[in-house]
Amino acid sequence: MRFRPRVPRSPWVRGAIFVAFLCGVGALLWWQGPNWGDFRDAFAAVVWEWVAVAVGLNLLSIVARAAAWDAVIRSAMPPPHPRLPIVFAAFCVGLLANAVLPGRVGELARVAVLTRRMDGRRRGLWPTLVGTVFAHRVFDLVPVVMLVIWVLITAKIPGWAFTSLAVVLSVGVGLFLFAFASARHHGHVRLEGLGSVRRIVTMARLGLGVMRNPRAAMMAILGQCFGWTCQLFAVWTAMRAFNVHEGLPAAGLVLLLMNVATIVPLWPGNVGLVQVAVATPLRQYGVAYGRGIAFGFGLQAIETSVGVAVGLLFLAREGLSFAGLREMPGAVTADDRDGESAEEAPGHEPARARVPG
């Protein structure tokens, strides 16, 4: 007989485990953490005008990235296309899910929200939209690669960070080439006669169709580049808010390492890990570790607050609950044959939503 660990289903047990985990992290930070005097002084001297500017830049970044996703969607499927406000709402709900739930469930949650507002009877809608999410993330690699090269040339980088950035650069180039080779355009593919699995894979590749459309690809790349530029200046202004007076290369290094620390969300927001990833490289610039940790908390709060606030607004507008948000990613694995049966059934009224909440 093999012992199989069981995940507790009781919310009280899971809550107790989470509280115990937080207490352990808090105790570790208290005994092995930074100089708490520097930590308190950093928050006591925050310049709130710079915080407001950083919040505005983060909001502008979200708008630009949502517009880039809209360009990807328009290239991946024939009309009718969802309107940009609907795409923006779905994107913001995805940000909320990524901020408060472990794992990258927000990438699938935004597909679920967008599908609720489109004709659910369209064949291959789910896998195509999932493909657009992957393509949208692939276009992130263009500004990331540019930022990595610039940071490697201009910033003061510790050895461990140099290795991490080199790995990110190599993996990014590989993923971009893979996405380009896998892309298909909706005008050049026939779905008749394909089995369910092959059809789903084909529709997912159609989501990458923007890779074969130079005009749409350029629009998506420009949107992502503008979004990352806004984030770079948001980090720089947040540094000013916490009296860390360093230049843009230091802000670029912080932005990159903060994103590396959140690639695999082990717990909501990877709180703690992000702060260490922010504070450690700033020591190369003479910033006290305690001030760097405080800045890490402030920077994550600034970025998260924008996504959470706007995401909650659109979550309420969609008539969804937080519990429904947690169930959304499971709907993406639903068999695409549901769409076919809806097409074949005369007079069938499409459901408003496939998810609870």
C-alpha positions as CSV (number, residue, x, y, z in Angstrom):
1,M,0.0,0.0,0.0
2,R,1.2,3.5,-0.9
3,F,0.7,6.5,1.3
4,R,-1.0,9.2,-0.6
5,P,-1.1,12.7,1.0
6,R,-4.6,14.2,1.0
7,V,-5.2,18.0,0.7
8,P,-7.5,19.1,3.5
9,R,-10.8,20.2,2.2
10,S,-12.0,22.1,5.3
11,P,-11.5,25.9,4.9
12,W,-10.7,26.1,8.6
13,V,-7.8,23.6,8.3
14,R,-6.5,25.3,5.2
15,G,-6.9,28.7,6.9
16,A,-4.9,27.5,9.9
17,I,-2.2,26.2,7.7
18,F,-2.0,29.5,5.9
19,V,-1.9,31.4,9.2
20,A,0.9,29.1,10.5
21,F,2.8,29.7,7.3
22,L,2.5,33.5,7.7
23,C,3.6,33.3,11.3
24,G,6.7,31.3,10.3
25,V,7.6,33.8,7.6
26,G,7.0,36.7,10.1
27,A,9.2,35.0,12.7
28,L,12.0,34.4,10.2
29,L,11.9,38.0,9.0
30,W,11.9,39.3,12.6
31,W,15.0,37.3,13.7
32,Q,16.9,37.2,10.4
33,G,15.5,40.2,8.6
34,P,16.8,43.7,7.9
35,N,17.5,46.5,10.3
36,W,13.9,47.4,11.3
37,G,14.9,51.0,12.2
38,D,15.8,51.6,8.5
39,F,12.5,49.9,7.6
40,R,10.4,52.2,9.8
41,D,12.4,55.3,8.7
42,A,11.8,54.5,5.0
43,F,8.0,54.4,5.4
44,A,8.0,57.4,7.7
45,A,9.6,59.5,4.9
46,V,7.5,58.4,2.0
47,V,6.8,61.2,-0.6
48,W,3.1,60.5,-1.4
49,E,3.1,62.7,-4.5
50,W,5.6,60.3,-6.2
51,V,3.4,57.4,-5.1
52,A,0.4,58.9,-6.9
53,V,2.5,59.3,-10.1
54,A,3.6,55.7,-9.9
55,V,0.0,54.5,-9.5
56,G,-1.0,56.5,-12.6
57,L,1.9,55.1,-14.6
58,N,0.9,51.5,-13.6
59,L,-2.7,52.2,-14.7
60,L,-1.4,53.5,-18.1
61,S,0.7,50.4,-18.4
62,I,-2.4,48.2,-17.9
63,V,-4.3,50.1,-20.6
64,A,-1.4,49.6,-23.1
65,R,-1.0,45.9,-22.4
66,A,-4.8,45.3,-22.7
67,A,-4.7,47.2,-26.1
68,A,-1.9,44.9,-27.2
69,W,-4.0,41.8,-26.3
70,D,-6.9,43.3,-28.3
71,A,-4.6,43.5,-31.4
72,V,-3.6,39.8,-30.9
73,I,-7.3,38.7,-30.6
74,R,-8.3,40.6,-33.8
75,S,-5.6,38.9,-35.7
76,A,-6.4,35.4,-34.3
77,M,-10.1,35.1,-35.3
78,P,-12.6,36.3,-37.8
79,P,-15.2,39.0,-36.9
80,P,-17.1,39.7,-34.8
81,H,-14.4,40.7,-32.4
82,P,-14.9,41.8,-28.7
83,R,-14.8,45.5,-28.1
84,L,-11.7,47.0,-26.4
85,P,-13.6,47.8,-23.1
86,I,-14.6,44.2,-22.8
87,V,-11.0,43.1,-23.4
88,F,-9.8,45.6,-20.9
89,A,-12.3,44.3,-18.3
90,A,-11.2,40.7,-18.8
91,F,-7.5,41.7,-18.6
92,C,-8.1,43.4,-15.3
93,V,-9.9,40.5,-13.8
94,G,-6.9,38.3,-14.8
95,L,-4.6,40.7,-13.0
96,L,-6.7,40.4,-9.9
97,A,-6.6,36.6,-10.1
98,N,-2.8,36.6,-10.5
99,A,-2.4,39.0,-7.5
100,V,-4.6,37.1,-5.0
101,L,-4.4,33.4,-6.0
102,P,-1.4,31.1,-6.3
103,G,-0.3,30.0,-9.8
104,R,-0.9,31.9,-13.1
105,V,-4.6,31.3,-13.0
106,G,-5.3,34.9,-14.1
107,E,-4.2,34.0,-17.6
108,L,-7.1,31.6,-17.9
109,A,-9.5,33.7,-15.8
110,R,-9.3,36.5,-18.3
111,V,-10.2,34.0,-21.1
112,A,-13.2,32.9,-19.0
113,V,-14.4,36.4,-18.5
114,L,-14.0,37.3,-22.2
115,T,-15.8,34.2,-23.3
116,R,-18.8,35.1,-21.2
117,R,-19.3,38.3,-23.2
118,M,-18.8,36.6,-26.6
119,D,-21.0,34.0,-28.5
120,G,-20.2,30.8,-26.7
121,R,-21.4,28.8,-29.7
122,R,-18.5,29.9,-31.8
123,R,-16.4,26.8,-32.6
124,G,-13.0,26.7,-31.0
125,L,-13.4,29.9,-29.0
126,W,-11.8,28.6,-25.8
127,P,-8.5,27.2,-27.3
128,T,-8.2,30.2,-29.7
129,L,-8.4,32.7,-26.8
130,V,-5.9,30.7,-24.8
131,G,-3.6,30.8,-27.8
132,T,-4.0,34.6,-27.8
133,V,-3.0,34.8,-24.1
134,F,0.2,32.8,-24.9
135,A,0.9,35.0,-27.9
136,H,0.3,38.1,-25.8
137,R,2.9,36.9,-23.3
138,V,5.3,36.0,-26.0
139,F,5.3,39.6,-27.2
140,D,6.3,40.6,-23.7
141,L,9.7,39.0,-24.6
142,V,10.5,41.8,-27.1
143,P,10.7,44.6,-24.5
144,V,12.1,42.2,-21.9
145,V,15.0,41.3,-24.1
146,M,15.7,44.9,-24.9
147,L,15.5,45.7,-21.2
148,V,17.8,42.8,-20.2
149,I,20.4,43.9,-22.7
150,W,20.2,47.6,-21.6
151,V,20.5,46.6,-17.9
152,L,23.4,44.2,-18.5
153,I,25.3,47.1,-20.2
154,T,24.4,50.0,-17.8
155,A,23.5,48.6,-14.3
156,K,25.5,47.3,-11.4
157,I,24.6,43.6,-11.4
158,P,25.5,41.1,-8.7
159,G,26.8,37.7,-10.0
160,W,23.6,35.7,-9.1
161,A,21.5,38.3,-10.9
162,F,23.6,38.2,-14.0
163,T,23.1,34.4,-14.3
164,S,19.3,34.8,-13.8
165,L,19.0,37.5,-16.5
166,A,21.1,35.4,-18.9
167,V,18.7,32.5,-18.4
168,V,15.7,34.7,-18.9
169,L,17.2,36.0,-22.1
170,S,17.9,32.6,-23.5
171,V,14.5,31.1,-22.6
172,G,12.7,34.2,-24.0
173,V,14.4,33.9,-27.4
174,G,13.6,30.2,-27.5
175,L,9.9,30.7,-26.7
176,F,9.6,33.5,-29.3
177,L,11.0,31.2,-32.0
178,F,8.7,28.4,-30.9
179,A,5.6,30.6,-31.0
180,F,6.5,31.9,-34.5
181,A,7.0,28.4,-35.8
182,S,3.7,27.2,-34.3
183,A,1.5,30.2,-35.5
184,R,-1.3,29.7,-38.1
185,H,-3.6,32.3,-39.6
186,H,-7.4,31.7,-39.4
187,G,-7.7,32.2,-43.2
188,H,-5.4,29.4,-44.1
189,V,-6.7,26.5,-41.9
190,R,-9.5,24.1,-42.4
191,L,-11.1,22.4,-39.4
192,E,-13.4,20.0,-41.2
193,G,-12.5,16.3,-40.6
194,L,-10.2,17.0,-37.6
195,G,-10.6,15.1,-34.4
196,S,-11.3,16.9,-31.1
197,V,-7.7,16.9,-29.9
198,R,-6.2,18.0,-33.2
199,R,-8.9,20.6,-33.6
200,I,-8.2,22.1,-30.2
201,V,-4.4,22.2,-30.9
202,T,-5.1,23.8,-34.3
203,M,-7.4,26.5,-32.7
204,A,-4.7,27.2,-30.1
205,R,-2.2,27.7,-32.9
206,L,-4.7,30.1,-34.5
207,G,-4.4,32.2,-31.3
208,L,-0.8,32.7,-32.3
209,G,-1.8,33.8,-35.8
210,V,-0.7,37.4,-35.0
211,M,2.8,36.1,-35.3
212,R,2.2,35.8,-39.1
213,N,0.5,39.2,-39.4
214,P,3.3,41.9,-39.5
215,R,0.9,44.9,-38.9
216,A,-0.9,43.3,-36.0
217,A,2.3,42.0,-34.5
218,M,3.9,45.4,-34.7
219,M,0.9,46.9,-32.9
220,A,1.0,44.3,-30.2
221,I,4.8,44.8,-29.8
222,L,4.4,48.6,-29.6
223,G,1.7,48.2,-26.9
224,Q,3.8,45.9,-24.8
225,C,6.9,48.1,-25.2
226,F,4.9,51.1,-24.1
227,G,3.4,49.2,-21.2
228,W,6.9,48.1,-20.0
229,T,8.2,51.7,-20.4
230,C,5.4,52.9,-18.2
231,Q,6.3,50.2,-15.6
232,L,10.0,51.2,-15.8
233,F,9.2,54.8,-15.0
234,A,6.7,53.7,-12.3
235,V,9.6,51.8,-10.6
236,W,11.8,54.9,-10.9
237,T,9.1,57.2,-9.4
238,A,8.5,54.7,-6.6
239,M,12.2,54.8,-5.8
240,R,11.9,58.6,-5.5
241,A,8.9,58.1,-3.2
242,F,11.1,56.0,-0.9
243,N,14.1,58.4,-1.2
244,V,16.1,56.0,-3.2
245,H,17.8,58.4,-5.6
246,E,19.2,56.2,-8.3
247,G,18.9,56.4,-12.1
248,L,16.9,54.4,-14.6
249,P,19.4,51.5,-14.9
250,A,18.9,50.7,-11.2
251,A,15.1,50.9,-11.8
252,G,15.4,48.6,-14.8
253,L,17.3,46.1,-12.7
254,V,14.7,46.2,-10.0
255,L,11.9,45.8,-12.5
256,L,13.5,42.7,-14.1
257,L,14.4,40.9,-10.9
258,M,10.9,41.6,-9.5
259,N,9.4,40.0,-12.5
260,V,11.8,37.0,-12.3
261,A,10.7,36.5,-8.7
262,T,7.1,36.3,-9.7
263,I,7.4,34.0,-12.8
264,V,6.3,31.0,-10.7
265,P,3.9,32.2,-8.0
266,L,4.4,29.8,-5.1
267,W,2.0,31.8,-3.0
268,P,-0.1,34.9,-3.6
269,G,2.2,37.6,-4.8
270,N,5.4,35.7,-3.7
271,V,5.4,38.2,-0.8
272,G,8.8,38.1,0.9
273,L,10.7,36.6,-2.1
274,V,9.9,39.8,-4.1
275,Q,11.2,42.0,-1.4
276,V,14.5,40.1,-1.2
277,A,14.8,40.2,-5.0
278,V,14.4,44.0,-4.9
279,A,16.5,44.8,-1.9
280,T,19.5,42.6,-2.6
281,P,20.6,44.3,-5.9
282,L,20.0,47.8,-4.5
283,R,22.8,47.1,-2.0
284,Q,25.2,47.4,-5.0
285,Y,24.1,51.1,-5.0
286,G,24.6,51.7,-1.3
287,V,21.0,51.4,-0.3
288,A,20.5,50.0,3.2
289,Y,19.0,46.5,3.2
290,G,16.1,47.6,5.5
291,R,15.3,50.5,3.2
292,G,15.4,48.2,0.2
293,I,13.0,45.8,1.9
294,A,10.6,48.6,2.7
295,F,10.8,49.9,-0.9
296,G,10.1,46.3,-2.1
297,F,6.9,46.2,0.0
298,G,5.9,49.7,-1.2
299,L,6.6,48.9,-4.8
300,Q,4.6,45.6,-4.7
301,A,1.7,47.4,-3.0
302,I,1.7,50.1,-5.7
303,E,1.6,47.6,-8.5
304,T,-0.8,45.2,-6.9
305,S,-3.2,47.9,-5.7
306,V,-3.9,49.1,-9.2
307,G,-4.6,45.6,-10.6
308,V,-6.6,44.6,-7.6
309,A,-8.7,47.7,-7.4
310,V,-9.5,47.8,-11.2
311,G,-10.0,44.0,-11.2
312,L,-12.5,44.1,-8.3
313,L,-14.4,46.9,-10.1
314,F,-14.8,44.8,-13.3
315,L,-15.4,41.6,-11.3
316,A,-18.4,43.3,-9.7
317,R,-19.5,44.7,-13.0
318,E,-19.5,41.1,-14.5
319,G,-21.7,40.0,-11.6
320,L,-19.1,37.5,-10.4
321,S,-18.0,36.6,-6.9
322,F,-14.5,35.9,-5.6
323,A,-15.4,32.2,-5.2
324,G,-16.4,32.2,-8.9
325,L,-13.1,33.7,-9.8
326,R,-11.3,30.7,-8.2
327,E,-13.4,28.3,-10.2
328,M,-12.9,30.0,-13.6
329,P,-9.7,28.4,-14.7
330,G,-11.3,24.9,-14.5
331,A,-13.8,25.9,-17.1
332,V,-11.0,26.3,-19.7
333,T,-10.4,22.6,-19.7
334,A,-14.0,22.0,-20.8
335,D,-14.2,20.0,-24.0
336,D,-14.7,22.2,-27.0
337,R,-17.4,19.9,-28.3
338,D,-19.8,21.8,-26.1
339,G,-19.7,24.6,-28.7
340,E,-20.6,22.1,-31.5
341,S,-23.6,20.8,-29.6
342,A,-24.8,24.3,-29.1
343,E,-24.5,25.0,-32.8
344,E,-26.4,21.8,-33.8
345,A,-29.3,22.2,-31.4
346,P,-31.9,24.4,-33.0
347,G,-33.3,27.2,-30.8
348,H,-30.6,26.5,-28.2
349,E,-30.1,29.5,-25.9
350,P,-26.4,30.0,-25.0
351,A,-25.7,30.1,-21.3
352,R,-24.7,33.5,-19.9
353,A,-21.8,31.9,-18.1
354,R,-20.1,28.5,-17.7
355,V,-18.7,29.4,-14.3
356,P,-20.3,29.8,-10.9
357,G,-20.5,33.1,-9.2
